[in-house]
């Protein structure tokens, strides 16, 4: 077994998502995930506390990048412009492996109530990180919460569109997330 081969986290995530999709979340064991990823069970537990945590791999990094992008937006940027800067920053870490994982991850989450709950908690965490960053910029609390929620929706919609798009499109995630944010901005304007 390739115990010390780099990329264990990514391999564990891909293996888990594939197994969740193939045989269901409940029927998948940590031992199966580790075996499919080519690592030991103890290596799995060095990366994740349990199989649910595989779904939120990278959430801390994503939250940090969203918050950093918001914090580093120009001082003159409005709340949604700051969120756009956060989306651009976070999108920079998303590569081809993330894109390939998207449809399989979506299917695995759709098939498991437990994974749906964990995915919802992930969204709450991302929104909280963006809200805190916006409040630190002086954005009033209700506005910060709304802008952050729109940011989460834009990220999720953009990621879904990007992961399902033509593989010849090499633009990356950012244009999709930013277009989704603009669509949401227009939709809120139509609410009256």
C-alpha positions in Angstrom: 0.0 0.0 0.0 1.3 3.5 -0.9 1.3 4.7 2.6 3.4 7.9 2.1 2.4 8.8 -1.4 1.4 12.5 -1.7 -2.2 13.5 -2.4 -3.7 11.2 0.1 -6.5 13.7 1.0 -7.5 14.1 -2.6 -7.5 10.3 -3.2 -9.5 9.7 -0.1 -12.1 12.2 -1.1 -12.4 10.8 -4.7 -12.6 7.2 -3.3 -15.2 8.1 -0.8 -17.4 9.9 -3.3 -17.1 7.1 -5.8 -18.0 4.5 -3.1 -20.9 6.6 -1.8 -22.3 6.9 -5.3 -21.7 3.2 -6.2 -23.0 1.5 -3.0 -24.5 4.2 -0.9 -23.2 6.2 2.1 -24.5 3.8 4.7 -23.0 0.7 3.0 -19.5 2.3 2.6 -16.9 1.7 5.3 -13.8 3.6 6.2 -11.8 0.5 5.4 -13.2 0.4 1.9 -12.5 4.1 1.3 -8.9 3.6 2.5 -8.4 0.5 0.4 -9.8 2.3 -2.7 -7.5 5.3 -2.1 -4.5 3.1 -1.6 -3.8 4.1 2.0 -4.1 2.5 5.4 -7.1 3.0 7.6 -4.9 4.9 10.1 -4.0 7.3 7.3 -7.7 7.9 6.7 -8.1 8.9 10.4 -5.1 11.2 10.2 -7.0 13.2 7.5 -10.7 12.7 8.7 -12.4 12.0 12.0 -15.1 9.9 10.2 -16.5 9.3 6.7 -18.9 12.3 6.9 -16.0 14.6 7.2 -14.8 13.7 3.7 -17.6 15.8 2.3 -16.1 19.0 3.9 -12.5 18.4 2.9 -11.0 21.8 2.3 -13.8 23.8 3.9 -11.5 25.6 6.3 -9.3 26.6 3.3 -12.3 27.7 1.3 -13.7 29.7 4.2 -10.3 31.4 4.8 -9.9 32.3 1.1 -13.4 33.7 0.8 -12.8 35.8 3.9 -9.3 36.9 2.7 -10.7 37.9 -0.7 -13.4 40.0 1.0 -10.9 41.6 3.3 -8.6 42.5 0.5 -11.3 44.0 -1.8 -10.8 47.7 -2.5 -12.1 49.9 0.3 -14.6 51.4 -2.2 -16.1 48.0 -3.0 -19.8 47.4 -2.0 -20.8 44.2 -0.1 -21.5 42.2 -3.3 -18.3 43.5 -4.9 -16.4 42.3 -1.9 -18.2 39.0 -2.1 -17.1 38.8 -5.7 -13.5 39.3 -4.7 -13.9 36.5 -2.2 -15.4 34.2 -4.8 -12.5 35.0 -7.2 -10.0 34.2 -4.5 -11.6 30.9 -3.4 -12.0 29.9 -7.0 -8.3 30.0 -7.5 -7.8 26.8 -5.6 -10.3 24.8 -7.6 -8.6 22.8 -10.3 -9.5 20.0 -12.7 -9.8 17.4 -9.9 -12.5 19.6 -8.2 -14.3 19.9 -11.5 -14.3 16.2 -12.2 -15.5 15.5 -8.7 -18.6 17.8 -8.9 -21.1 15.6 -10.6 -20.2 12.5 -8.5 -20.3 14.6 -5.3 -23.7 15.9 -6.3 -25.0 12.4 -6.8 -23.6 11.1 -3.6 -25.1 14.0 -1.6 -28.5 13.6 -3.3 -28.6 10.0 -2.3 -27.9 10.5 1.5 -29.9 12.5 4.0 -26.8 12.5 6.3 -24.6 13.9 3.6 -27.3 16.5 2.7 -27.2 17.6 6.4 -23.4 17.8 6.3 -23.5 19.8 3.1 -26.0 22.2 4.6 -23.6 22.7 7.6 -20.8 23.4 5.2 -22.9 26.1 3.5 -23.6 27.6 6.9 -19.8 27.7 7.7 -19.0 29.4 4.4 -21.7 32.0 5.0 -20.5 32.6 8.5 -16.9 33.2 7.2 -18.1 35.7 4.6 -20.5 37.4 7.0 -17.7 38.0 9.5 -15.4 39.3 6.8 -18.1 41.7 5.6 -18.9 42.9 9.2 -15.1 43.5 9.7 -15.3 45.8 6.6 -18.1 47.8 8.3 -21.0 46.3 6.5 -24.1 46.4 8.7 -25.1 43.0 10.1 -28.3 42.3 8.0 -26.6 43.4 4.8 -23.6 41.3 5.6 -25.7 38.2 6.2 -27.7 38.7 3.0 -24.5 39.3 0.8 -22.9 36.2 2.4 -25.9 34.0 1.7 -25.9 35.3 -1.9 -22.2 34.5 -2.1 -22.8 30.9 -1.0 -25.6 30.5 -3.5 -23.4 31.9 -6.2 -20.5 29.6 -5.3 -22.7 26.5 -5.3 -24.5 27.5 -8.6 -21.2 28.5 -10.3 -19.5 25.2 -9.1 -22.4 23.1 -10.4 -22.4 24.9 -13.8 -18.6 24.7 -14.0 -18.4 21.0 -13.1 -21.1 20.1 -15.7 -19.7 22.4 -18.5 -17.7 21.5 -21.6 -14.3 20.2 -20.6 -12.7 22.2 -23.4 -13.7 25.4 -21.5 -10.5 26.2 -19.6 -11.6 29.4 -17.9 -11.8 28.0 -14.4 -14.5 28.3 -11.7 -14.3 32.1 -11.2 -16.3 33.2 -14.3 -19.1 30.8 -13.4 -19.3 31.9 -9.8 -19.2 35.6 -10.7 -21.9 35.1 -13.4 -24.0 33.3 -10.8 -23.5 36.2 -8.4 -24.6 38.7 -11.1 -27.7 36.6 -11.9 -28.6 36.6 -8.2 -28.0 40.3 -7.9 -30.4 40.8 -10.8 -32.9 38.4 -9.3 -32.9 40.4 -6.0 -33.5 43.6 -7.9 -36.6 42.1 -9.5 -38.1 41.3 -6.1 -39.3 44.9 -5.8 
